[in-house]
Amino acid sequence: MVLGIIGGTLGYRILRYLSPGTTGNNDYTAYIERSKLEVFFGPRVWDELQGKVVIDYGCESGIEVIEVARRGARRVIGIDIRESALVGARCAAEQAGVSDRCIFTTRTDEKADVIMTFDAFEHFADPAAELRKMRRLLKKGGYIIASFGPTWYHPLGGHGFSIFPWAHLVFSEKAILRWYGEFSKDGATQFSEISGGLSQMTIRHFEKTVAQSEFRFASFEAVPIRKLRPFANRLTREFTTAIVKCRLVPRSERITD
């Protein structure tokens, strides 16, 4: 697929016409009244985290932190770069009665038995650097459970910029950011600079990043988009994958799943 085939003033004007004043497809309802952890990793995950020190790397509003604390983790540390998100997370933990077992911070030196990270790798500006940080935060025998998506070639892989399927690939980055600049105040001139970041993470790039890191895959699955499942295979997975989920273990240690 050719990328960014409509650019310049034409691309900007089409985007402005199709979606004036806002990006589209910002749907955050998929996991309302559902546990993201359990959907991705099954009900056994609660036994796995019981009594453990857990870090949620990129915790946002702290939903998973609170859930893991409720399910019996000894201590849960939520990390996010946005202090505004952490303020809300602390209030939510207090209301849920688990603030004695949760901490929310922009950084920590405390080591964890398990690091979990959800919907974050597609936003990290430097995913390799984040993996190095995670390695330093793991106890001996520790590991990462991760899931993220949509990846870049998913029909909605541009997140809010995908005002129709693959729109983020049809329009040039420059045209998209010009349109985005009309209603955003972050001054972004490229996808990586938008609020929350957007790294254009593909499955191939993620696998390469892990291969060059101190981790290896204990398990890996590219979960197909339900309606595209009949067409999903190794050749088409960049365009047919809904989310990626995996377990990462340090190369120097062996962890059994």
TIDREN-465470 format. One line per field, with one value per residue (C-alpha): chain; y, z, x; residue number from 1. Coordinates in Angstrom, 3 decimals. Layout:
N
ch (A,...);
Y (Y,...);
Z (Z,...);
X (X,...);
i (NUM,...);
This chain:
257
ch (A,A,A,A,A,A,A,A,A,A,A,A,A,A,A,A,A,A,A,A,A,A,A,A,A,A,A,A,A,A,A,A,A,A,A,A,A,A,A,A,A,A,A,A,A,A,A,A,A,A,A,A,A,A,A,A,A,A,A,A,A,A,A,A,A,A,A,A,A,A,A,A,A,A,A,A,A,A,A,A,A,A,A,A,A,A,A,A,A,A,A,A,A,A,A,A,A,A,A,A,A,A,A,A,A,A,A,A,A,A,A,A,A,A,A,A,A,A,A,A,A,A,A,A,A,A,A,A,A,A,A,A,A,A,A,A,A,A,A,A,A,A,A,A,A,A,A,A,A,A,A,A,A,A,A,A,A,A,A,A,A,A,A,A,A,A,A,A,A,A,A,A,A,A,A,A,A,A,A,A,A,A,A,A,A,A,A,A,A,A,A,A,A,A,A,A,A,A,A,A,A,A,A,A,A,A,A,A,A,A,A,A,A,A,A,A,A,A,A,A,A,A,A,A,A,A,A,A,A,A,A,A,A,A,A,A,A,A,A,A,A,A,A,A,A,A,A,A,A,A,A,A,A,A,A,A,A);
Y (0.000,3.427,5.658,9.308,9.513,12.571,15.457,19.196,21.602,19.050,16.486,19.108,20.372,16.873,16.067,19.353,18.637,15.054,15.771,19.478,20.327,16.857,13.597,10.533,6.946,7.604,4.673,3.751,1.480,-1.930,-2.948,-1.337,-3.897,-6.272,-6.991,-6.225,-8.447,-11.395,-10.954,-10.975,-13.479,-15.580,-16.018,-17.735,-14.359,-13.517,-16.513,-15.509,-12.015,-13.062,-11.715,-10.171,-6.704,-5.507,-2.458,-1.146,0.642,3.305,3.023,5.971,6.276,3.298,0.914,-2.151,-1.088,-0.994,-4.279,-6.104,-4.721,-5.904,-9.351,-9.901,-8.384,-7.347,-3.981,-2.315,0.637,2.637,4.595,7.241,10.345,12.444,13.761,14.711,11.025,10.028,12.505,10.861,7.383,8.194,9.402,6.254,4.007,5.851,5.410,1.713,1.195,-0.025,3.084,1.301,-1.151,1.223,3.987,6.194,7.972,9.191,7.037,4.438,2.530,-0.240,-3.620,-5.776,-9.457,-8.652,-5.635,-5.305,-2.810,-2.310,-0.124,1.611,0.328,2.084,5.360,5.076,7.471,5.100,1.584,0.172,2.654,1.756,-1.935,-1.094,0.748,-2.182,-4.590,-2.545,-2.657,-6.448,-8.673,-11.887,-14.243,-11.337,-10.906,-8.660,-9.278,-6.888,-6.167,-3.270,-2.190,-1.231,-1.458,0.980,-0.958,-1.855,-0.132,2.213,2.152,5.927,5.984,9.290,10.118,7.151,9.013,6.118,2.810,3.387,7.162,7.621,5.859,7.619,11.159,12.481,13.112,16.794,17.167,15.290,17.385,20.625,19.612,18.421,21.725,23.602,22.163,20.984,23.159,20.762,22.198,18.743,18.644,14.843,11.894,11.284,14.788,14.576,14.365,10.774,10.106,7.842,5.823,4.155,0.788,-2.190,-5.852,-6.263,-3.282,-4.575,-7.997,-6.363,-4.121,-7.119,-9.103,-6.318,-5.969,-7.877,-9.783,-12.681,-13.856,-16.536,-16.277,-14.122,-13.851,-11.507,-11.665,-11.238,-8.706,-10.817,-9.951,-10.435,-13.718,-15.821,-13.658,-13.525,-15.204,-14.449,-12.404,-10.349,-9.954,-6.316,-5.418,-8.024,-7.976,-6.444,-6.540,-8.048,-9.858,-11.424,-12.390,-11.170,-12.734,-11.687,-13.603,-14.581,-16.277,-18.965,-18.503,-21.166,-19.981);
Z (0.000,-0.959,2.077,2.208,-1.387,-0.700,0.750,0.593,0.608,-1.095,1.666,4.360,2.800,2.403,6.048,7.162,5.117,6.332,10.016,10.926,14.400,15.709,15.020,14.637,15.830,19.420,20.841,24.404,25.126,24.157,27.737,29.667,32.303,31.004,32.406,29.836,31.688,31.757,28.122,26.987,29.380,30.765,34.309,35.500,35.432,38.864,40.467,38.674,40.217,43.687,46.377,43.817,43.383,40.030,37.911,35.380,32.898,31.229,33.675,32.413,34.708,36.843,35.979,35.757,38.810,40.922,39.529,40.202,43.756,44.349,43.032,45.610,44.457,47.397,45.901,42.557,41.130,38.332,36.163,33.661,32.291,32.673,36.180,35.294,34.710,37.977,39.998,38.763,39.357,42.988,43.572,41.955,44.112,47.232,46.286,45.564,48.985,47.654,48.056,50.784,48.146,45.184,44.312,41.230,40.070,37.019,37.917,40.427,41.472,43.143,41.462,40.544,40.092,37.039,34.753,32.774,29.982,27.882,24.830,25.345,22.833,19.950,21.858,23.121,21.284,21.916,22.688,22.922,25.684,27.522,27.415,28.938,31.755,32.316,32.521,35.362,37.204,37.204,40.092,39.388,37.796,36.785,33.405,31.310,30.134,27.351,24.831,22.490,19.426,16.977,15.240,12.458,9.454,11.206,9.511,12.523,13.280,13.179,16.258,16.165,12.779,11.134,10.317,7.940,7.583,6.660,6.403,8.256,5.345,2.594,3.746,4.284,7.790,6.961,5.756,8.787,11.253,9.540,9.984,13.541,14.393,13.879,17.050,19.035,21.090,21.408,18.359,16.933,13.530,13.419,14.857,17.633,19.024,19.529,23.036,24.161,21.224,18.218,17.163,14.004,15.584,13.250,14.247,12.372,14.155,17.539,16.890,15.745,18.830,21.138,19.206,19.804,23.488,26.650,26.340,24.329,23.667,26.008,24.018,21.178,19.432,16.746,17.427,14.173,13.622,13.977,10.578,8.841,10.553,7.351,5.631,8.515,7.988,8.242,5.027,5.816,9.583,9.495,7.998,9.726,13.348,16.067,18.929,19.792,23.113,24.490,27.444,27.556,29.713,30.187,27.884,30.812,32.676,31.921,32.773,32.102,31.007);
X (0.000,1.339,1.658,0.625,-0.616,-2.781,-0.839,-0.437,-3.348,-5.623,-5.129,-5.615,-8.847,-10.284,-9.549,-11.057,-14.173,-14.557,-13.945,-13.968,-12.753,-11.960,-10.161,-12.358,-12.664,-11.679,-13.647,-12.694,-15.680,-14.274,-13.445,-16.300,-17.344,-14.661,-11.227,-8.560,-6.101,-8.467,-9.518,-5.891,-4.296,-7.142,-8.497,-5.308,-3.575,-5.041,-3.330,-0.165,-0.188,-1.366,0.953,3.339,4.798,3.467,4.275,1.768,4.039,1.917,-0.976,-3.069,-6.116,-5.085,-7.931,-5.693,-3.646,-6.799,-8.058,-4.786,-4.697,-8.264,-7.372,-4.648,-1.347,0.799,1.748,1.013,2.946,1.350,3.786,2.751,4.465,1.313,0.802,-2.775,-3.597,-1.926,-3.996,-7.191,-5.744,-4.931,-8.489,-9.906,-7.699,-8.829,-12.480,-11.886,-10.300,-6.940,-4.785,-2.797,-1.543,-1.159,1.250,1.098,4.232,6.132,9.149,10.284,13.393,11.391,11.747,8.771,8.015,5.887,5.651,2.448,2.038,-1.089,-1.703,1.624,4.188,2.427,2.899,6.487,8.803,11.736,10.440,13.966,14.793,11.584,12.515,15.894,14.120,11.779,14.717,16.214,12.888,12.528,13.510,15.386,12.872,10.635,8.965,6.715,3.169,2.216,-0.481,-0.975,-2.855,-3.991,-0.634,0.193,-1.177,-4.443,-7.424,-7.608,-3.889,-3.710,-5.928,-7.829,-6.325,-8.057,-11.273,-11.987,-10.092,-6.430,-6.923,-3.620,-1.899,-3.849,-3.034,0.472,1.722,2.155,-1.445,-2.788,-0.802,-1.836,-5.487,-4.846,-3.171,-6.417,-7.951,-4.927,-2.612,0.332,2.130,2.910,4.610,4.949,3.021,5.543,4.932,1.165,-0.244,0.312,2.641,2.150,5.196,3.792,4.592,4.289,4.429,7.692,9.256,8.125,9.663,12.905,12.978,12.576,15.201,17.718,16.820,17.697,14.402,13.070,9.528,8.213,4.977,3.703,0.348,-0.930,-4.676,-6.641,-9.415,-12.550,-14.040,-10.691,-9.787,-10.248,-7.605,-5.142,-1.778,1.918,1.884,-1.226,-0.901,0.219,-3.174,-5.354,-4.137,-6.303,-3.811,-0.455,-0.058,3.086,5.228,8.817,11.506,15.121,17.451,19.641,16.771,14.215,10.557,7.930,4.496);
i (1,2,3,4,5,6,7,8,9,10,11,12,13,14,15,16,17,18,19,20,21,22,23,24,25,26,27,28,29,30,31,32,33,34,35,36,37,38,39,40,41,42,43,44,45,46,47,48,49,50,51,52,53,54,55,56,57,58,59,60,61,62,63,64,65,66,67,68,69,70,71,72,73,74,75,76,77,78,79,80,81,82,83,84,85,86,87,88,89,90,91,92,93,94,95,96,97,98,99,100,101,102,103,104,105,106,107,108,109,110,111,112,113,114,115,116,117,118,119,120,121,122,123,124,125,126,127,128,129,130,131,132,133,134,135,136,137,138,139,140,141,142,143,144,145,146,147,148,149,150,151,152,153,154,155,156,157,158,159,160,161,162,163,164,165,166,167,168,169,170,171,172,173,174,175,176,177,178,179,180,181,182,183,184,185,186,187,188,189,190,191,192,193,194,195,196,197,198,199,200,201,202,203,204,205,206,207,208,209,210,211,212,213,214,215,216,217,218,219,220,221,222,223,224,225,226,227,228,229,230,231,232,233,234,235,236,237,238,239,240,241,242,243,244,245,246,247,248,249,250,251,252,253,254,255,256,257);
